Amino acid sequence: MKLNRMQIDVILKGIAGGLDREDACRKAGIDRASLSEWLRCGAEDAGSGRRSLNRELFERIAEAEVECEAWHLRNISSAADRDWKASAWFLERTRRERYARRSLPPEMDEEGDELTVIG
């Protein structure tokens, strides 16, 4: 299948709006294999300096993913002004090594004392 401008627009708008690549392909009426092939060709074209629709898609798809991520980060930041849980959620997921929830082993209580199950 040959890539066209309309498919690029649908894919990029979908991804910028929050769709993953698989769903963006469905929305554009293509299969995931076509997208993979176009991106592979786009990477080759970028490496050789050749201009093409494949290269345009290759270069812009990462921008669309970043645009989506940036929108959600702004949304979380805005929500954090009203509710601390939005900030906690953000830190737990982006700074896992410092803020991720740590579950206790099932045989320990919150103070770290061992529990014995009877019966």
Secondary structure, DSSP 8 states (H G I E B T S, - for coil): ----HHHHHHHHHHHHTT--HHHHHHHHT--HHHHHHHHHHHHHHHHHT---HHHHHHHHHHHHHHHHHHHHHHHHHHHHTT-HHHHHHHHHHHSHHHHS-----TTB-TTS-B-----
